[in-house]
């Protein structure tokens, strides 16, 4: 209270510019008069009495200073004074100020831009209350190398009652459903979730309600919650939507709620987040399989909210104990060799996915650019110091304290850095829409990226920190002028600034080193990207387009007209026949969504049980298993190595056959002939209820490996099955030929809907686009890092140019004398160039060492190029040397042309 | 050379407040003289340090000041205790007495007392 009052009185004194100097002077005069009187009374001579009074009072100047300090707030007062002075100084050299501010604007602007992306993705990935309590629960079978095997309903119930979680919910991974009855059948992405799903996330509906968390309906409860987007788009934001019936895959559901506008489902990709329908389901009872402990559904994701205050590690410990006791209780369901484990993963980690490493790399790169900008400005500050030697010396001679001078210089650099930061932020703010377009659409949380107050605070904070750190050293060095020497030498090309010259060289060397690191990183990324771009994918995407459709899967299997492969094959053959009649089409093939090369984020993997080796699902390794029509391999140009591919005569009632790729043959039948081997794949199809045990499937052919999962992965085991034997609800229609990409969607839609008007047709894309989209994040980070590296090189070039010019300027006199004494001009040129090359060599040495460390850290982002790739390192070093040489050339030529007579005369 | 110990923080302020409480409004020199008389050597030199302190107390609202005429008719600035200052003095006095009592008890402790 008291100190607050005191602060405000002082602040108002400061603001009003009041001074108590006169008052104190009067008081002291009185004081001295009183004391002198008393001293006289005590018998002193008047002069001595006055002297003693003054002595007793103490040092008047110090008292006055402390009095003034108490009257006002000296810290702020001085700061204001320093800033005012700094503005005047900067205005006096606007060119310098502009360059420094522009450099900092670049550094801070770029860093802040990347920060805003990281802020939205890595720092605030979960738009739910108390996000730290949210975890994803993943079941692994490390004993057989299987991860994320899914959870069975009894296991989920065990988790619910374990006391570790407030609540645990199952959600199916996003899938498609057809909304029919409106003008055009729509394919919407939906999720089946246990009724407590929204309670776990902690989000309520904006209209109506979410599911009742205690609802125990075994199958679907026939309630649907819809997204705000769907509500506005398809239902015109009708407030009476609640209770309305929707026909989804031919089943009737009732709308119970609309989620709020900003609500996004959890997930790593925008596809996963853009769920539009949530169906409440108990995951047991028709159409789901009866709840058995060993019946895991790979597609199911378990989310849970931990009990408040429970750390993930503690919860994991308790979960491990639960797993151990369950394993003991049900030894038949949890064979020891599979080593069943259950892992808790903070939800925030799972939704960022693979992007984390790229973003951290980008942030690292941009931080280096910022660092180089700072170094450059520090260098400029030092360069200017030599021009201000006289001013500084005079101020020192007049009694300015060193700390006072340092504060003054610091205020100047802070002002520069802050102005730069504000300029950078301003540019970022006004170009944000343009910049957002550069970011690939596949980046998670793209829509959450915003330039907000937090980002502004970040920009200001790094400006202040950088200004302090990089202003301090120059301020320190500038304030250390040799007073007498400077005043005497002024106007005669001082050579007494050894320290500053050394500081500048250190700065320039570090700048060169940093930019070398960035350039190496950029080149390695470029090489990786180029190699990936050039890699032969093992399939031919040229002139191929894919269009998708989705067959309804009603909850009552008897209502499904595409239930069996035989029923579906009628439709498939008709699609193929009509597809071939479309203009320009040469070949048509069909596949499920997993068969779409590089086009699916989550491959459907099934346990692979080899005859005579594995006996239960829980022991089996998992394998990618696309389902395709016989024409698929030929259309995509995938070569048959052994045996045969599918034929039109492999049907539901003929022996089940499969085609594997080389990788599968190598992995699962090493040194054996895989042809004729028999396997079982666990069934994992929505809505399929079958009590008959799965039959054996015989491997009839081996095809060459193709990079259909990821361009970076050469060989992932795959097993293909025929659509005529294994129906699929999701269908991709592949067309090869001279196609018109803009018309193909409506052409295919017309053909498909003339067969079945209730089928939606969506997402027509060329495979070429799919391939390049799969590289978009890589391309983005490569382009950004390359841009940063280019900027860094430019800044480093400017830095070395400035430093060499400075050195030449300092040595004008020496050069003039040498020339006067008969030195060759060529020798002078060589001398200066050697200086530049010396700096470049030091920078390159340090940079190569740094780049080696960094390139090993980012090895996971590289493809086809070693982190120590010699050609990359050599060429980058050469480029740096060339730039350094070029930048030193201009000052070197200037040095060579020094006219000894004028120079020596001028001194 | 051994330096004279500084007046502990806050002690001088307490002395000023007490002086004004007992003697009524006083000018700077009067206060300094009074403290010097009571505390002996403590404020013998550097009487000037009193003035920044007086200003601080004034900013805090414990004392108020105005120009007036001194006993020998000279213009002088007189300081007086405010109501807030009186309260502060009481609080600080209590505090000091407590501290002093504790320290005194501690210093008088004998081995047999704690045995």
Interface residues (C-beta under 8 A of the other chain):
Chain A: X2 X3 X5 X6 X9 X10 X20 X23 X24 X26 X27 X28 X30 X31 X33 X34 X35 X37 X38 X55 X56 X57 X58 X59 X60 X62 X63 X66 X67 X69 X70 X71
Chain B: X27 X28 X29 X30 X32 X33 X44 X45 X46 X47 X48 X49 X51 X52 X55 X56 X59 X60 X61 X62 X70 X72 X74 X75 X76 X77 X88
